[in-house]
Amino acid sequence: MSLSMYQASVPLFVRALTNLNHVLKLGEKHAKEKNVEGSVMLQTRLIPDMLPLVKQVQIATDMAKNGTARLAGVDPLKFEDNETSFDELYSRIERAIDYIKSFKPEQVDGSETRAITIKSRNGEQHFEGQAYLLHFVIPNLFFHCTTAYAILREAGTHIGKQDFIGKQ
């Protein structure tokens, strides 16, 4: 039995974002318990030259939703990066999950060799679908989810590995 492109992307993306939402809620709870303003927590960074928590969540959702759309051969839905509260981030994650879930297997399956070009600060990057998924989207998604987790953990939020990976 082989793993389809849909199976390797959509359920993984949904799970990662669902778990990200979970650790954010624990981070918000911790901030409230410690009388830390949500806006302060959202601007927290691990070190000065890394992006803050809010940006980590924005990039993680972009990776998942844009990755799904590009694999399906459609232009990604654009989100404004204007969130300033936990509630706005939860809404962003929910919108991204709903968007990702709107794609059907037949839209994504067979995209292994689809030509995908993305524009980044380093210029254009060209991929075939499978390499795009395995070597760009998934690593970036988990980098930003992990960094969000690490920011919350470093800020004192009581979270652990099970919160990050979730339950079946």
VOKOLNU-490672 format. One record per residue (C-alpha): residue in one letter; x, y, z. Coordinates in steps of 0.2 Angstrom, whole numbers, plus 5000, padded with zeros to 4 digits. Example, Ala and Ser with C-alpha at 12.3 -4.5 7.8 and 13.67 -1.06 7.14 Angstrom:
a506249785039 s506849955036 
***
This chain:
m500050005000 s500750174995 l500450345004 s499650474993 m500050654992 y498450695000 q498750575015 a500450645017 s499950825018 v498150865023 p497950765038 l499650805044 f499350995042 v497650985051 r498450895065 a499951005067 l498851165067 t497651085079 n499051045091 l499751225088 n498051295093 h498051185109 v499851245115 l499351425111 k497851405122 l498951335136 g500051485133 e498651605134 k498051525151 h499851535158 a499951725153 k498351765162 e498851665177 k500451765178 n499551935174 v500551945157 e499652045144 g499251935129 s500052055117 v501652045127 m501651855125 l501251865107 q502851975104 t503951855114 r505451785105 l506751655110 i508151775105 p508151955098 d508451905080 m507051775079 l505251815074 p504051835088 l502651705093 v501351785083 k502351775067 q502851595070 v500951555070 q500651655055 i502051575045 a501451395051 t499651425045 d500351495028 m501451345026 a500051225028 k498651315018 n499751375004 g500651205003 t498951125001 a498351244988 r499951234978 l499951044978 a498151064972 g498651174958 v497651334964 d498151504970 p498251504989 l496951594999 k497851755006 f497751795025 e498251965031 d499551955044 n498652075056 e498351975072 t498652055088 s497751935100 f497651755105 d495851755099 e496351825082 l497651685081 y496351555085 s495251615071 r496751615059 i497151435063 e495251385062 r495151475045 a496751385039 i496051215045 d494351245036 y495251295020 i496451145020 k494951025024 s494051095009 f495251014997 k494750844991 p496050694988 e495850704970 q496450884970 v498050844978 d498450664973 g499450654958 s500350814962 e502050724964 t502750804948 r501750964947 a502851114944 i502751234959 t503651404959 i503651504975 k504351684977 s505351714993 r506551835000 n507851734991 g507051744974 e506051614965 q506151434970 h505651294959 f505051124965 e504150974959 g502650934970 q503450794980 a505050884984 y503951044988 l502950945001 l504350835009 h505850965008 f505051135010 v503251135017 i503350995030 p505051055037 n504451235037 l502851195045 f503651095059 f505051225062 h503751365065 c502651255076 t504151195086 t504751375088 a503051435094 y503051285106 a504851335112 i504351515115 l502851465125 r503851335135 e505351465138 a504051585144 g503551465158 t501951385150 h501751205157 i501751105141 g502550955135 k502950835121 q501150765121 d500450935119 f501450965104 i501150795095 g499350775101 k498350625103 q497750505090 
***
